[in-house]
Amino acid sequence: LIQVTTSGSLSVTNFDTTSFTADETAEAFTFFDDAILETLVSQGLVSPGSSVVVTSISSGSIQYNLITHVDASVDTTSATSEIQTALSSSSTMTAISTSVITAASTSSSTTLSTATESLAVSSSAVGTPIESDVFKVTTSGEFS
């Protein structure tokens, strides 16, 4: 297996983060982490063991890293291109927006739920994939 890490960004409209507390920002990170990952997994573009880590949120921009594992025979540049194509489609941007709005509506923070109620992902960009080898070590032992 090869671990592939790709950075990306989403442009969002109607999302003002200027009044967020640190806790509200952290909660928004989680909403976007989950929304991006769930959308890519549901489209079969990444495996369920993948992860998305939002690295920055500001009004209008979400920066993230996508970490996934692929078979060594997979062309990672082609796979990344497929992810970019999917993230650029209006249905995917709507799915991510809807997921974040739904998650935020259950937040105990009215500031966060209000800030996301009209949120819309308007565009995306995905960076060049960075590959690294993954080694699996298996050991066995006996306790007496």
C-alpha positions in Angstrom: 0.0 0.0 0.0 1.0 3.6 -0.6 -0.2 6.4 1.6 -1.2 9.4 -0.4 -1.6 12.9 1.1 -3.1 15.6 -0.9 -3.9 19.2 0.2 -7.0 20.9 -1.0 -9.2 23.9 -0.5 -12.9 24.7 -0.7 -14.2 28.1 -1.4 -17.4 28.8 0.5 -19.9 31.6 0.4 -22.3 32.8 3.1 -20.0 31.6 5.8 -18.7 34.3 8.3 -16.3 32.9 10.9 -15.2 36.3 12.4 -17.2 35.9 15.5 -16.4 32.2 16.2 -14.8 31.2 19.5 -12.0 28.7 19.5 -14.5 25.9 20.4 -16.8 26.9 17.6 -13.9 26.9 15.1 -12.9 23.5 16.3 -16.5 22.2 15.9 -16.6 23.7 12.4 -13.4 21.9 11.5 -15.1 18.6 12.5 -18.2 19.4 10.4 -16.0 19.9 7.3 -13.7 17.0 8.0 -16.7 14.7 8.2 -18.6 16.2 5.2 -15.6 16.0 2.8 -14.7 12.5 3.8 -18.3 11.1 3.8 -18.9 12.6 0.4 -15.7 11.1 -1.1 -16.3 7.7 0.5 -19.9 7.6 -0.7 -18.7 8.2 -4.3 -16.1 5.4 -4.0 -13.2 7.8 -4.5 -11.4 7.0 -1.2 -11.5 4.1 1.1 -13.4 4.3 4.4 -10.1 4.2 6.3 -9.1 7.5 4.8 -9.1 10.7 6.7 -9.6 14.4 6.1 -8.0 17.0 8.4 -9.1 20.6 8.1 -6.0 22.7 8.6 -7.6 26.2 8.3 -11.0 27.8 8.3 -11.6 31.5 7.5 -14.5 33.3 6.0 -14.6 32.1 2.4 -12.0 29.3 2.6 -11.5 25.8 4.0 -8.0 24.3 3.8 -7.6 20.5 4.3 -5.4 17.5 3.9 -6.8 14.2 2.6 -4.9 11.1 3.6 -5.8 7.8 1.9 -4.2 4.5 1.1 -4.1 3.0 -2.3 -2.7 -0.1 -4.0 0.8 0.5 -5.4 -0.5 -0.2 -8.9 -2.8 2.9 -8.7 -1.8 6.0 -10.6 -2.1 8.6 -7.8 -2.1 11.5 -10.1 -5.0 10.1 -12.0 -6.8 9.2 -8.7 -6.3 12.8 -7.5 -7.6 14.1 -10.7 -10.8 12.0 -10.2 -11.2 13.5 -6.7 -10.8 17.0 -8.1 -13.4 16.4 -10.8 -15.8 15.0 -8.2 -15.2 17.9 -5.8 -15.8 20.4 -8.6 -19.2 19.0 -9.5 -22.2 20.9 -8.3 -23.8 17.8 -6.8 -20.7 17.1 -4.6 -20.4 20.7 -3.5 -24.1 20.7 -2.6 -23.6 17.4 -0.7 -20.8 18.9 1.4 -22.7 22.1 2.0 -25.8 20.1 3.1 -23.8 17.9 5.4 -22.2 20.8 7.1 -25.5 22.7 7.5 -27.2 19.6 8.9 -24.4 19.0 11.4 -24.2 22.6 12.5 -28.0 22.7 13.0 -27.5 20.2 15.8 -24.8 22.3 17.4 -25.3 23.8 20.9 -23.8 27.0 19.4 -26.4 29.3 17.9 -23.5 31.4 16.4 -22.3 28.3 14.5 -25.7 27.1 13.3 -26.6 30.6 12.2 -23.3 31.1 10.4 -23.7 27.9 8.3 -27.5 28.0 7.5 -26.9 29.6 4.1 -23.4 28.2 3.5 -22.5 27.0 0.0 -19.4 25.4 -1.3 -18.7 27.3 -4.6 -15.4 25.8 -5.8 -12.5 23.5 -4.9 -8.9 22.9 -5.7 -6.7 19.8 -5.0 -3.0 19.9 -4.8 -0.3 17.4 -6.1 -0.4 14.1 -4.3 2.6 13.2 -2.0 3.2 9.4 -1.8 4.9 7.5 1.0 5.3 3.8 1.5 3.3 2.0 4.1 4.8 -1.0 5.9 2.8 -3.5 7.8 4.5 -5.3 10.6 3.0 -8.4 12.0 4.4 -10.1 15.1 3.3 -13.1 17.1 4.2 -14.0 20.6 3.4 -16.3 23.5 2.7 -15.4 27.1 3.1 -17.8 29.9 
